């Protein structure tokens, strides 16, 4: 009987920890421990004892799922732990626009070390500085582009 209670207790603990550390592995191990406890109950106490243990395992699993999916998200801790907002924006490739920008002047909005943001014709773009670092407010020149950012350089002195 002690082994059955121990298997159930560790199984429940694993399922509870699964809420904190998601991934499915701990919950699966917890479920397997509870099944092992049920099998041990069948072997030790016969059909009636095994069915009681199995019913308890299923009831505990159902209760854990209900608490995790319905109750926990409404608590203060759950509101901080669960994602509630949807990201609707997408990363936009610079693409064809970049060809028209090559050679134009740009102003560093943030420090580029070597990546940051620049303003070109009133629009904000992500940029990579070939010259290494550029301070915010620096005048830059667009020398190229890759898929998602402009490549800038400090203007060459004459």
N, C-alpha and C positions, 0 to 999 in steps of 0.2 A: 504494500500500500504506500509506503514511503517513497518508493521509486516512482510510482504513478503521480503522486502529488508533486514530487520534484520535477518530473518531465513537464507536467502542466504548468508549474510555476515558472520554470525557465522559458517555456514556450510563450507564455503570456508576456513575460518580461521582454523577450525578443520582439514580439509584435508591438509592444508599447514603444520600444526604442526605434522601431521602424518608422514611426511617425516623426521622430526627431532627426534620424539619419536615413533619408529615403534612398531607395535603390532596389528594393525588393528582396535582397539576399537575406537580411535579418528576419523579415516577415516569413519568408519561405522556410528558413531554418526553424523558426518558432512554430509554424504549422506542422512541420515534420516531427518536431518534438511532441506536440500535442497528439498527433496520429500515433506516434510510438507509445505514448501513455495510454491511448485507447486500446492499442493492440495488447499491451501488457495487462490492461484491465480485463480484456477478453480471456487471455490465458490464465490469469490468476483467479478471476471471479465468475467466469462463465459468460453466457450470453447476456443475462440481465445486467450484470456488472459492467460488461463491455458496452452495452447499449446506453447505459446511464453515462458512462465516461464519454462516449461518442457524442451523445446529446449535449453534454456539458461543453465539449470542445467546440461543437458547432454553434452553441449559444454564445460562448465567449467570443468566438470569431465574428459572429454577427454583431454582437455588442461593440466590439472593438472597431469594426468598420463603420457602424452608426456614429459612434463618438468621433472617429477621425474625420468622417465626411460631412456630418451634419452639425455636431455640437462644437467641435474644436474651432472651425472657421469663424464662429460667432463670438468667441472669447477674445479678450484683449491680446493674449499671447498668439492666438490663431490669426488674428488680423495682421499681426506683424510678420508672421511666418509664411502665410499663404499669399500668392500673387493674386491681385484683384484687378489690376489694370492691364489692358491689352495694348501692345505696341502696334500702331497702325502705319508708321512710316517705314520706308525702305531705304536701303543704301542706294544712292544714285551714282551710276558711273558718269564720269566727266564726258567720255565719249567724243562725239563730233564737236561739241562746244569747245573742247580743249584745243583743237587745231586752229580755231579762230583766235584763241587767247595767246598762243605762243608769240613771244616778242613784245607783249604788252607789259606795262609797268604794274606792279602790285604793291600793296602795303601790308606789312605783317600786323595782324590783329593781335595775335598772341606771340610769345617767344617761340621761335622755331628751333628746336633742339634735338634732332633736325626736323622733326615734324611739328606742325601747328596749323594755324588758320591764317589765311590772307584774304584781303578784299580786292576784288578786281571789278571795275565798273559798277561799284555799289553792291556787288554780290559776294557772299562769303564762300570760300572754297577751302578744302583741306589741302595742305601743301607739304612738300618735302624740300628742305633746303640743301642743295648740293654743296654749298659753301660751309656746311657744318651748322653753326648757330647764327641766328639773326634775332635781334632784339625786337620787341613789340614796337611798332611805329616805323620800322626800317623800310626804306624803299628797296624793292626787289624787282627782278625781271623774270618773266616766265620763259623757261627754256625748253620745256617739254611737259609730257603728261603720261601717266600710266593709267590703268583701268579706273581708279577711284580718287586720284589726287593729282594736283599739279606739281611739277618739278620747277623750283625757283632757284635763283642764284642772286647774290649781290651783284649789282650792276658793275660792269668793268669800267675802271677809270681810264680816261683818255690821256 
